Amino acid sequence: MAATPRRRTREEHARYLHESVKLHLWFLWTWLRQRPEESFVAALRGRVDVYRKTDVNEGFANHKQRRFDDPRWARLEQGLAEVYARTRDDASAERFEAEGFELARPRVDARLSRDFEEPPEALAFAYRCGSLDYDPPAAAHPRRVFVHIANALQPASFFDDPRYLADCFAALMAQCRRQFGAEEMETETWLNSHPRWLAFFPQTWARNMGPELRDVNAGFGYWGQFMTARGTFHDKNAAHLRATGQMPFWPRHSWCSFRDMEAHLRRFY
């Protein structure tokens, strides 16, 4: 029997926050190097997730609201813009990453205790189906729900027991049929490029798969892949991004019917 994964330590979580911010700063400089016409401030706010890793974020790690007019953020943003102006013509992102991190670090460390103590996203936001939740159907597809994903089992992985995710999907379909008369599901996530996730879906999911979404934004749909199941920094995925300039797993969109999903999930029982 495999050993139960141990919970992350405070030191491991501090490293997650620090290494994440460094990676975001590296990516920001690299992204703008290839797109000099793009605004630094717009990219800092919209491409990378530095803001939510500082104490200016008074919500959870995946909190949607961002108060860019907060004086604490405004000072940090101005400081980072000044560092970027000095280093934008460097041969590499090294100086921007190092100096930018030293500016951001006090704000990041000020958030550390809350970030470490808060529960995983699925528990913090009371996901209704284990590690899955849903939005009601939109007018464009009145029988289709949008699926949200988070790991409610941290420090274990929701892939460890295949029946766990199968049960989560079964609960989601039952609830959405009852509440909305729904008969289809969709989602957009980096997991749609991950073989272990795709094993839970029927062939129609693969046939309906959209293209890789390379217009990077600050959401966990891109950046969630840099956290392990334990909630620590994902060194392997980060090394891939730094070495290639490419996300290990690009987000993609897909959908399928509940009927096809139910037929496929029988294999897990």
N, C-alpha and C positions, 0 to 999 in steps of 0.2 A: 504494500500500500504506500502511495506517495505521501511524503511528509506534508503537513499542512503549511502553506506559505506563511511566513511571519509578517506581521504588520510592519509597515515602514516606520523608521525612527524619525525623530525630529531632525537629526542631522541629514538623513537621506532626503527628507522633504526640503530642507534648506538647499541642498544640492540641486534638487529638481527645479526649484524656483530660479536659482542662480544660473544653472546651465541653460534653462529655457530662455531666460532673458538674453543671455549671451548669444544663443542660437538665433533668436528673433532679430537681434541687432545685426548679426552677421548677414542674415537673409535680407534685411532691409537695405543695407549698403549694396549688396550684390544685385538685388532686384532693381534698385535705382541706377546702378552702373549700366544696366542694359536698357533702361528706360529714362534717360535724362530729362525728358519732357514732363515726367510725373512729379507732382509736388511732394516734398519731403514730409510735410505735416499730414497730407492726405494718406500717404503710404504708412506712416507711423500709426495713424489712427485706424486705418482700414485694412492693412495687409498683415500686420503682426499683432500679437496679443501681449504687449508690454503693459498696457494700462491695467488690465485685470489682475496682474501679478504685483501691483503696488497697493499701498494702503488707501489710495484714492478710491479704489473699488471697495465700497462698504457692503457689498453683497457677497454672494457665493462666487466660487471660482468661475462659474459659467453664467454669471449675472449679465443680463442683456443691457441694462442701462449703463451709459457712460457719460460722466460729467466732465467734459473736456474744458469747461469754464472754471473748474475748481482751481484755486490759486496754486495748490500743491502740484497739480498736473501741469498747469501753465508754465510754472518755473522749470519743471523737468523737461517739458517739451521744448522750451526755448533753449535750454542748455544742450539738449541733444541736437537741435538744429544747428547750434553754433559749432559743436564738435564735428558734425557732418560737413559743414561748410569748410572747415579746416582740412578735412581728410578725404573729401570726395574724389580728389585726383590722385590719391595714393595708389600704389600698385596692388594692394589687397585691403580687405576689410579689417585687418588686424588692429590698427590703431583706433578706428572708430568703435569697434567692439569693446576693446579694453577701456578706453576712456568713457565711452557711453555707459558701460556697466558700472563703473565707479560712481557716475552721477546717479544712476538708477538704484544702486544697491541700498542706500538708506531707506528709500520708499518701499523696496521689496522686503527688506528685513523687518520693517514696521508692520508688514502684513503677515509675517511668517506664522505667528502663534495662531491667529484666526484661521489661516489657510490650512494649517496642520490639523487643527482640532475639528474642522467642519466635516460632516459625513460625506461619503461619495455622492456625486450628483444625483443618481437615481433615488437615493434616500432623502437627500436634501429637498428635492422637488417632488417627493412622494409619487414616484412612478407607479402606475397602477398595475403593471404586468411584470413585476420583477425588475429586469434590466431593460424593459421596453415601455414606452408610453406612446401616445398618439394625439394628433390634432384631428378635430372633426372634419368631415368632407367640405371641400370648397365648391363654389358654384360651378367651376369648370369640370369637376368630376364628382358629382353628388353622391356616388357610392364608393368613393376611394378615401381612405384615411392615410395621413402621413405619419410614419413611424419615427420615433426618437429612440436613441440607443445610449445607454451608459452602463458601466459595470457596477451593479449593486452588490457584488460578491467580494469586492476588494478586501483582502489582498489576494484572493483566489481569482482565477480567470473564469469568465462565463463560458469558455470553451472546454473547461476541464471535464464536465459531465454533459455529453451531447443532449441528454434528455432535458437538461435545465432550460436551454434556449428553446427547444421544441415546446416545452410547457409554457414558456413565456409567450410564444407566438400563438399557441392554442388559446390562452387566456385573452390575448389581445383580439383575436378574431371573434371569440364568443361575445366579448363586451361590445365590440363595435357593430356587430350584427344586431345585438339587442338595442343599443342606444341609437344607432343611425341607419340601420338597414344596410350597412356597408357590405360590399362583396369584393373589394380590392384593397391592396395596400401599396404604398410607395415609400421610398426614402432616397436621400442623397447623402452620401458619406464616403470617407476614404475606405471604409470596410468593404465597399462594393468592388474594390480591387484586391481584396485579401482572400486567398483560397479557403481558409477555415470558415470564414463567414459565408462565402458563396455555397459551401456544401449544404447549407440549410435551405436552399432555394431550388425551385423547379426549373426546368429548361426554359420556360417562358420568361423567367427573370433574366436569364442570360440573353435571350432574344430581344428583350425590351431594353437592354442596357444602353444608356446614352454614352456619349464620348467622355473622355477624361476632361475634367473641369480644371483648367490651368490658370484661371484668373483668381489668384490666391486671395483669400480674405482672412480676417482675424479669428474666424470661428473654429470650434473644435472639430468641425467637419474636415478641416485641413490639419490642425495642430494637435488633435487628440492622439495621433499616432506616435507622438514623442513622449507619451506616458505609458509605463508598463502596467500590467494588471495590478501590481502591488501599489501603484501610485508613485513610482520612482521614475527618474529620468531614463528615457530609452536611448542608451548610448549607440546601439547599432543603427537605429533609424537616423539618429542625428549625424552619425559619421557618413551615412549614405548621402544625406542632403548636402553636407559640406563637400564631399568628394565629387559629386556629380552636378550639384545645383538643381537636382530633381527630387521631388517628394518620393519617398519609397512607395507610397500608395496614393494615387491621385483619386480624389472624389469622383464618383459617377452617380447618375440617377437611374433608378429602374422601378418597375412595378410588376405586379402579377395579381391574379385572382386568388381569393381565399380557397376556392375549390382546388386549384392546382397546388397551392401551398399545403393544404390538408393532405392531399394524396402523397405529396413528397415527404411530409413529416412522418408518415407511418413507418418509414424505415428506422426511425429512432426509437420505436417501441417494440 
